[in-house]
């Protein structure tokens, strides 16, 4: 029973920002759970192809490099997927960015770049993927969209002036899309990660004093691991999550309990 509940057998998945960090971990998890095929995107083509090669050790992984911050690139990605597949079972909107500047000097480019990639791109990619996501979906076998939010979109204690609002927006967008797409048998949920090791969090993990202070504050006293994120993603994308939609699931070691 457990093997069937958490199986990704026969599923075709798309993970944006899949060349590193959380996207890489989730792509690896899907393949390890038996996914038929996983497509990964990334802005840097070389990194995307290298990641796909590494992930191919676990199953069929295909690199489709491109910058989904552009509407033209979003359309091109969906057109390419439509040439290759008649249906997509899982879409993970993981690609994102941050911007750190003091409040008094926070720039318009730092606002727009984050909002465009973190909110606008997931919305329009999901919109254009609806025909593929609904093609094989039915009440007994739904397709799944997983948006990657953040605890920064839940907690108020942050100096990421565009990043945190963008993640709060993706949480609400998740709820809106869950309602809009339920009749097409597409479930939409969000994972709100806390601290995980990635390029985006290097500024904190490389600062010994800040890192140790965070570990001390967190109820579980550690940062997240590869399986912490991939396990929840597999649950949401598989039969185990078949009755879950419109939910924001913090995966944060308890950070939202104390912040």
WOJOLIN-V653910 format. One record per residue. N is the residue number from 1. RES is the residue in three letters. BURIAL is 1 if it has 24 or more other C-alpha atoms within 12 Angstrom, else 0. D_CENTER is the distance of its C-alpha to the mean C-alpha in whole Angstrom. Layout:
{{N | RES | BURIAL | D_CENTER} {N | RES | BURIAL | D_CENTER}}
//
This chain:
{{1 | UNK | 0 | 27} {2 | UNK | 0 | 24} {3 | UNK | 0 | 24} {4 | UNK | 0 | 23} {5 | UNK | 0 | 21} {6 | UNK | 1 | 18} {7 | UNK | 1 | 19} {8 | UNK | 1 | 17} {9 | UNK | 1 | 20} {10 | UNK | 1 | 21} {11 | UNK | 1 | 17} {12 | UNK | 1 | 16} {13 | UNK | 1 | 12} {14 | UNK | 1 | 10} {15 | UNK | 1 | 7} {16 | UNK | 1 | 7} {17 | UNK | 1 | 8} {18 | UNK | 1 | 9} {19 | UNK | 1 | 12} {20 | UNK | 1 | 12} {21 | UNK | 1 | 10} {22 | UNK | 1 | 7} {23 | UNK | 1 | 6} {24 | UNK | 1 | 10} {25 | UNK | 1 | 10} {26 | UNK | 1 | 8} {27 | UNK | 1 | 10} {28 | UNK | 1 | 13} {29 | UNK | 1 | 13} {30 | UNK | 1 | 13} {31 | UNK | 1 | 16} {32 | UNK | 1 | 17} {33 | UNK | 1 | 17} {34 | UNK | 1 | 19} {35 | UNK | 1 | 17} {36 | UNK | 1 | 19} {37 | UNK | 1 | 17} {38 | UNK | 1 | 14} {39 | UNK | 1 | 13} {40 | UNK | 1 | 11} {41 | UNK | 1 | 12} {42 | UNK | 1 | 13} {43 | UNK | 1 | 15} {44 | UNK | 0 | 18} {45 | UNK | 0 | 19} {46 | UNK | 0 | 21} {47 | UNK | 0 | 18} {48 | UNK | 1 | 16} {49 | UNK | 1 | 19} {50 | UNK | 1 | 20} {51 | UNK | 1 | 16} {52 | UNK | 1 | 17} {53 | UNK | 0 | 20} {54 | UNK | 1 | 19} {55 | UNK | 1 | 17} {56 | UNK | 1 | 20} {57 | UNK | 0 | 22} {58 | UNK | 1 | 20} {59 | UNK | 1 | 20} {60 | UNK | 1 | 19} {61 | UNK | 1 | 17} {62 | UNK | 1 | 17} {63 | UNK | 1 | 16} {64 | UNK | 1 | 16} {65 | UNK | 1 | 16} {66 | UNK | 1 | 16} {67 | UNK | 1 | 15} {68 | UNK | 1 | 13} {69 | UNK | 1 | 15} {70 | UNK | 0 | 18} {71 | UNK | 0 | 19} {72 | UNK | 0 | 21} {73 | UNK | 0 | 18} {74 | UNK | 1 | 16} {75 | UNK | 0 | 19} {76 | UNK | 0 | 20} {77 | UNK | 1 | 17} {78 | UNK | 1 | 17} {79 | UNK | 0 | 21} {80 | UNK | 0 | 20} {81 | UNK | 1 | 18} {82 | UNK | 0 | 21} {83 | UNK | 0 | 24} {84 | UNK | 0 | 22} {85 | UNK | 1 | 21} {86 | UNK | 0 | 22} {87 | UNK | 1 | 19} {88 | UNK | 1 | 16} {89 | UNK | 1 | 15} {90 | UNK | 1 | 11} {91 | UNK | 1 | 8} {92 | UNK | 1 | 5} {93 | UNK | 1 | 4} {94 | UNK | 1 | 3} {95 | UNK | 1 | 7} {96 | UNK | 1 | 9} {97 | UNK | 1 | 12} {98 | UNK | 1 | 15} {99 | UNK | 1 | 18} {100 | UNK | 1 | 21} {101 | UNK | 0 | 24} {102 | UNK | 0 | 27} {103 | UNK | 0 | 27} {104 | UNK | 0 | 31} {105 | UNK | 0 | 30} {106 | UNK | 0 | 26} {107 | UNK | 0 | 26} {108 | UNK | 0 | 25} {109 | UNK | 0 | 23} {110 | UNK | 1 | 21} {111 | UNK | 1 | 20} {112 | UNK | 1 | 20} {113 | UNK | 1 | 18} {114 | UNK | 1 | 15} {115 | UNK | 1 | 15} {116 | UNK | 1 | 15} {117 | UNK | 1 | 12} {118 | UNK | 1 | 10} {119 | UNK | 1 | 12} {120 | UNK | 1 | 14} {121 | UNK | 1 | 12} {122 | UNK | 1 | 9} {123 | UNK | 1 | 13} {124 | UNK | 1 | 15} {125 | UNK | 1 | 13} {126 | UNK | 1 | 12} {127 | UNK | 1 | 16} {128 | UNK | 1 | 17} {129 | UNK | 1 | 15} {130 | UNK | 1 | 17} {131 | UNK | 1 | 20} {132 | UNK | 1 | 18} {133 | UNK | 1 | 16} {134 | UNK | 1 | 19} {135 | UNK | 0 | 22} {136 | UNK | 1 | 22} {137 | UNK | 1 | 21} {138 | UNK | 0 | 23} {139 | UNK | 0 | 24} {140 | UNK | 0 | 24} {141 | UNK | 1 | 21} {142 | UNK | 1 | 18} {143 | UNK | 1 | 15} {144 | UNK | 1 | 12} {145 | UNK | 1 | 9} {146 | UNK | 1 | 6} {147 | UNK | 1 | 5} {148 | UNK | 1 | 4} {149 | UNK | 1 | 7} {150 | UNK | 1 | 10} {151 | UNK | 1 | 13} {152 | UNK | 1 | 15} {153 | UNK | 1 | 14} {154 | UNK | 1 | 16} {155 | UNK | 1 | 19} {156 | UNK | 0 | 22} {157 | UNK | 0 | 23} {158 | UNK | 0 | 21} {159 | UNK | 0 | 22} {160 | UNK | 1 | 19} {161 | UNK | 1 | 21} {162 | UNK | 1 | 18} {163 | UNK | 1 | 15} {164 | UNK | 1 | 15} {165 | UNK | 1 | 17} {166 | UNK | 1 | 14} {167 | UNK | 1 | 11} {168 | UNK | 1 | 14} {169 | UNK | 1 | 14} {170 | UNK | 1 | 11} {171 | UNK | 1 | 12} {172 | UNK | 1 | 15} {173 | UNK | 1 | 14} {174 | UNK | 1 | 12} {175 | UNK | 1 | 15} {176 | UNK | 0 | 17} {177 | UNK | 1 | 15} {178 | UNK | 1 | 16} {179 | UNK | 0 | 19} {180 | UNK | 0 | 20} {181 | UNK | 1 | 18} {182 | UNK | 1 | 20} {183 | UNK | 0 | 23} {184 | UNK | 1 | 21} {185 | UNK | 1 | 20} {186 | UNK | 1 | 16} {187 | UNK | 1 | 14} {188 | UNK | 1 | 12} {189 | UNK | 1 | 10} {190 | UNK | 1 | 8} {191 | UNK | 1 | 7} {192 | UNK | 1 | 9} {193 | UNK | 1 | 10} {194 | UNK | 1 | 13} {195 | UNK | 1 | 14} {196 | UNK | 1 | 13} {197 | UNK | 1 | 15} {198 | UNK | 1 | 13} {199 | UNK | 0 | 15} {200 | UNK | 0 | 14} {201 | UNK | 1 | 16} {202 | UNK | 0 | 19} {203 | UNK | 0 | 21} {204 | UNK | 0 | 21} {205 | UNK | 0 | 21} {206 | UNK | 0 | 24} {207 | UNK | 0 | 26} {208 | UNK | 0 | 28} {209 | UNK | 0 | 29} {210 | UNK | 0 | 26} {211 | UNK | 0 | 24} {212 | UNK | 0 | 27} {213 | UNK | 0 | 27} {214 | UNK | 1 | 23} {215 | UNK | 1 | 24} {216 | UNK | 0 | 27} {217 | UNK | 0 | 25} {218 | UNK | 0 | 23} {219 | UNK | 0 | 24} {220 | UNK | 0 | 23} {221 | UNK | 0 | 24} {222 | UNK | 1 | 21} {223 | UNK | 1 | 18} {224 | UNK | 1 | 15} {225 | UNK | 0 | 15} {226 | UNK | 1 | 13} {227 | UNK | 1 | 14} {228 | UNK | 1 | 13} {229 | UNK | 1 | 10} {230 | UNK | 1 | 10} {231 | UNK | 1 | 13} {232 | UNK | 1 | 11} {233 | UNK | 1 | 9} {234 | UNK | 1 | 12} {235 | UNK | 1 | 14} {236 | UNK | 1 | 12} {237 | UNK | 1 | 12} {238 | UNK | 1 | 15} {239 | UNK | 1 | 19} {240 | UNK | 1 | 18} {241 | UNK | 1 | 16} {242 | UNK | 1 | 18} {243 | UNK | 1 | 20} {244 | UNK | 1 | 17} {245 | UNK | 1 | 15} {246 | UNK | 1 | 15} {247 | UNK | 1 | 14} {248 | UNK | 1 | 12} {249 | UNK | 1 | 12} {250 | UNK | 1 | 13} {251 | UNK | 1 | 12} {252 | UNK | 1 | 15} {253 | UNK | 1 | 18} {254 | UNK | 1 | 20} {255 | UNK | 1 | 19} {256 | UNK | 1 | 19} {257 | UNK | 0 | 22} {258 | UNK | 0 | 24} {259 | UNK | 0 | 23}}
//
